[in-house]
Amino acid sequence: MVHVIIPRKEATAINENPGWSLVYGRRKVGKTFMIEHFIKHDIYFSVRLDRSIFCRGFIVNHMSDLEAFKDNVIGLLENEKTVVIDEFQRLPTRFLEDIAKAHPRGRLILTGSSMRVSLEILGKNSPLLGLLRPFKIGLLSSSDVLAVMGPKIGDEEAVRLVSLFMDPWTIPFYDGSGFIEAVTKMISFVVNGLIGEIFREDQRELSNTYSSILSLMGQGYSDHREIANILYSRGMVGSSASSSVLPYMKNMQTMGLLEKVGVYGSKKEYYVISSFPMRLYYYLQAKYGFAEREFEYTEIKPTVEKQLNLGIENTVANLFAQSLKGRPELLKNSEREVYVLITVRNKPKLVGEVKWGKPRSGDADKFLKKVNDFSCRKILVTKNMVNTDKIDVITANDLVEMAKKMV
């Protein structure tokens, strides 16, 4: 197993915020690790499922009396201390109302991972509305991962696996050749656990509608209109209009489960599952009934490898979008498909293609023919250098060096 610590850009912004902060996002993205290691604080409280309080600091180790806990937090804030309350959404609303009275003294940092954070704590009836600056914590960025993992495991291996590593729970399990198989066998437990936790915090189970949306997206559906039609035909929503599923998808976007991808040349946007391991789980579930039976990894290995190659395309697009301060988009129609397309102020800045297998001599020419109407930089991403003067060839080493300059 490899032991690495990947610094997060979000930590700098939180440390520089002089007031109160809300740090939120889905589970297993490293919020707690970031706060413990990178955020300056005086005391750290964690609220457990049974509402008992675990404390790592200078007061006590356990508190079951919420009134005493509340008084301690208020006292710390009034003494200008920085107080962290992890999984604060497990506390009753009245507790938050009393804590709010201490504002703006001290620095309060609340962290949470349930849907309640996005739907209620940031809502108009929240006692903390306007008192907290929100910081959404998502997956690790591809640049941060490549800059750290490239020197540790090799540039080519880091690029191949970066889409897995961006979900930080996978990193400690890296052991070389058996890593992909191990993570693949774990994802059904991890994904079901973290998704269920998000909704369980609100005393509700993951509904059939949410589950069905994620399942359809795992099968490759990304247009909310198509998803609405399918769910309507199953009697799961009351209308075939996209408005019947958009609230669910926007909720999942807020929590970092989904993200939007623009479609070049139109106002249309698609939703995709943000996490590659989660995306892989739902794809394997749709294709193999992956969670319901025992399987040999050799049976699904070709599918997993193919999906990993698609993950490299996402990595390249995100990396160049970050570098160019642009927006990743896709172009997909009956005539052509382009998955690496970066626009800046709606104008193409870069188009590219990933050929991660053995490159062929005609790859560059075929791609250039496909994008000959684009007046911007054109790149071909490969494992090894291809001799051509017609296009910029980008190797794994180039991507890692690029990432290092961005951190």
N, C-alpha and C positions, 0 to 999 in steps of 0.2 A: 504494500500500500504506500501511496505517496502522501507526504505531509506538506501542504502548501497553504499559505495565507494569501488571498487575493484581495488587495485593498479596494475599497469601493469609493467612487467619486462622490456618492451621496453623503458620505461621512463628513466631508469638508463643508458642504452646505449646511448640514445640521449643526456642526460645531460653530459655524459663523453666525447662526441665528441667535440673537440675544434674548429672544422671548420664548414662549412656550411652543412646543412642537408636537405634531402628531405623525408618527411613523407607521405606515400601514402597507399591507400587501399580503399576498397569499402565504401560506405556510411553506417552509423548506426553501426560502430564498435567502436566508442568512441574516434576517433582521436582528435576532438576538445576538448572534456572533459579532455582527458589525458594531452594535452598541457596546457590548462588553469589551471589545478590543480597540475600537477606533473613536468612540464618542466619550468625551470628557464628562464624568458625572461623579457625584459624591456618594450616592446610595442607589441601589438597584433592588426593586421589588418585583416579584413575579406572582401573578394571581393564578392559582390552580383551579381546576375544574370545580372542586368543591368549595371554592372561594376562600380556602386557607391561603395565607400569604407567606411566601418564602422570601427571605431577605438576605442579601449578601452585603453586609455593611456593618455599621457601628451601632445599631439599635438592638434588634433581637433576631433570632433565626426563624421564628414562626409567630404569626399573629392570627388568631381566629376571631378576635373582637374587632369588627369593622369600625366601630366608633373610635376605639383607641388608635387603630391604623390611620383613620382619617385625621385625627388630631395630630398625630406624628407627622403626617405629610404636610399639613398646613403649617405646623411649627417649623419644619425644615425649609419650606418655601419662604416663610416670613424671615428666616435667617439667611436668605439669599443663597440657599443651596440648590444644586442641580439634582433633581429627583427623577428617576426612571420608574415607570410602572408598566411592566410587560404584561400583555394580554389583559389590558384594563377593561375591555368590553365585558368581561365576566363580572364586573362590579355593578351594583344597582345604580339606577339613574340618580337617586337622592344623594348618593355618595359623590357623584360627579358635580351635582349642583352645589354642594358644600365646598368642594375643592375649588370650584370656579371663583368663589368669593376671595380667594387669596391672590388672584390675578391683579397686577402683573408682577408680584414679588417672586424672586427666585427664577429658576428655569425648570419647567415641568416637561418631561418627554414621555408621552404615552405611545405605546406600541400595541398594535392589534392586527389580527388576521382573519376575522370573521366578516361576513357580509354586513353585519350590523354596523361596522365601522363606516362603510361607505354609504349605507342607506339611512342611518340614524344619527351617528355622531357628527357627520358632516351636514346633516339636514337642518331645516329651518327651525325645528323645535328643540334642538340640542342646547343644553345649558352651556356648552363649550363653543358654540358657534361664534366665530370671529375672534376667539381667544387663542386659537392654535394655528400655527402655520403648518399645512399638511405636506408631508414628504412621502411620495409613493415609492416603495422599494420593489423593484421587479427582478428579473433575472440579471445575472452578471452580464456586463457588456462583452462583446466578442473581443474588443481591443484589450480590455483588462485581462481576460483569460489568456489570450495568445501571448501577451507580453510576459506573463509569468510562466505559463506551461511550455512555451516553445523552448526556452533554454533548459528546462528540466527533463522533457521527454523527447525532444527533437521536433523540429518545425513541421515536418510532414505529418507526424502522429498528432501533434497539437491541432493542426488545421482539420484533420480528419475527424477528431473527436470533440472539437470545440462546441458543437451544438449540444452535446451531452453535458460537457463541463459547465456550460452557462447556467444549468440547474445545479447549484452548488452542493446539494446532498450527494451527488454522484462522485465528486472528486476524491474523497477519502478511500473509495473502493478501487481506485486505479492500481492495477498490479501488472500491467502489461497485456499479454495476449488474451487472458481470460476476462478482461474487463467488460467488454461489450456483452458477452454471454451472461455474466453475473448481473449487470444492470438490467438487461432484458428480463431476466427471471424475477427481479425485484420490483419492476415497475407496477405490476398489478396491485401489489400490497401498498406501495407508497402512494400511487395515484388515488386509489380508493380511500386511503386514510386521510390524505390532505384535503381532498375534495369534501369528504364527509365532515371533516372538522370545521371547515368554513361555514357550512350550513347548520351543523349541530349547535354551534354557539348561539344560534337564534332559536333554539328549541324547535327546529323543523328538520325533517329529513331532506336529503337531496331529492327534489321532486322528479317525477318522470319526465317533465318537460325539459328541465336542465340536463338531465342524463341523456335524453334523446337528442338534444341539440349537439352535445359533445360527441355522441356516437356518430351522428351524421357527418359532423365535421371531420371525424377520424376516417370516414369513408371517402373524404375528398370534397364534400359539399362546403362551399364557402359563401355562396350568395344567399343572403337572408330570405330572398323571395322564394328560392327553391326549397329552403328548409321549412318555411311557413306552409308551402303547398303540401309537402310530404306529411307534416304533423297534422294539418287539417284533414288530409285524407285518412289519417289514422284516428281521427276524432279526439286529438289531444289538445287542439286549440280551437277557438270559436270562429276563426276566419282564416282564409288563405292569404290575406293581406300581410305584408311584411311587418306591419305594426303589431301583429299578434305575437311575434317572437323577438322583436327588437328590444323591448324592455329587459328580457332575460339576457340577451347578448350584451347589452350595455352594462348590466350589473356585473357580468363576468369580465368585461373589459376593465371596469373600474377596479376589480380585485386582481387584475393581472393575469387572468386565465386566458383571455382572448386579446388580440390586437387587430387593428385595421391595416389593410394594405390598399393603397390607391391603385386605380387602373388608369394607365396612361391614355390621354386623349379623351377622357370622359370624367364625369363627376362621380361615377360609380366607385364604391369601396367594398372590399371583401373583408370578412372576418376570418382569422386563422387562429388556431390554438398556439399560444405563445411558447410554451415549453415543448422542446423536442421530445423528451421522454414521455410526456403526456400525449403528445401527438402520435408517437409511436405506439403507445399502449392502445389508444382507441382505434388506430389503423389495424393493429394485429387482432384486436378483439373483433372488429368487423370482418376481417378476412379469415380468421382461424377459430373464432370462439375461444380465444387465447386464455381467458380467465377461468373458463369452466372445465378445463381438462389438463392432464399432464401432457407434456410434449418434449421431444428431443430438439435441442437447439439447432441441429443440422437441418431440421425440417423448415425452420423459419429464417435461417441465416441469410439466404439470398435476398429475402424481402427486407431484412434489417439493414443489410449492406447497401441496398438500393436507396433506402430511406436516409441513411447516413450521407450518401452522396448528394441527395437533395438538400440535406442540412448544410452542406458546404456552400451551396448556392445562397442560402439565407445568410450565412456568415459573411460571405463576400459582399453581398448587397448591403448588409448592415454596417460593415466595416467602412466601405467607401462612402456610404451615406453620412456616417459620423465624420469622416475625414473632410468631406466636401460641404458639410453642414447642409445637406440636402435631404431629399425624401426618397426612400426606396419605393418603386412602383413596379407593376408587372404589365406586360403586354401579351395578351392571350386571346387569339381569335382563330378563325378557320384557316388563316393564311400563315400565321407564324406565332411562335411563343418565345418571349424574352423574359427571363426571370431576374436578370441583373440589370436594372435600369434605374439610374439616379437622376432626379430632376432637382433643379434649383430655381425657385420662383416659376414653376410649371414648365421650365425649359430643360430638355435633356442635357445633362452634363457628362454622363458616362453610360455606356452600354457594355455588357460583357457576357461571357459564356464560360461555364466551368466544364472542363474535360478532365476528370480526375482519374479515369482509366488510362490505358496506354494511348497517347495522342497519335493521331494519324496525320499524314502530310496534308490532307485536304481539309482538315478541321478549320483552319483559319479562313480559307477561301469560302467555305460554306457559310460560316458565320458572317463574314463581311458582306456576302451577297444578301443575307437575310436582313441586314441592318444598313444597307447602302444609302437609305434615305435619311439617316441620322447624321447630323453635323456636330459630332462631339467625339470625345475620346472613346476608343474602342479597345477592350482588353480581352485576352484569352487566359484563363486561369488553369494551370496544369501542375502536376507534380514535378515535372522536369522541363527544362528549357526546350522550346521548339525553335528551330532555325527559320525565322521569317522576318522580313522587314516590313510586312504589310500591317502588322498589328502589334500592340504592346502585350508581350507575354509576361504574366505574373506567376511566380512560383510560390511554394509554401514559405521559403525563406523571405521573399519579398513581403508577404503578408505579415509575417512575424515582425520584421524590421519596421514596417509601417505601423503596426500596433504599438511597438515600443515608443515611437515618437509621439503617440497620442495620449500616453498616460502621464 
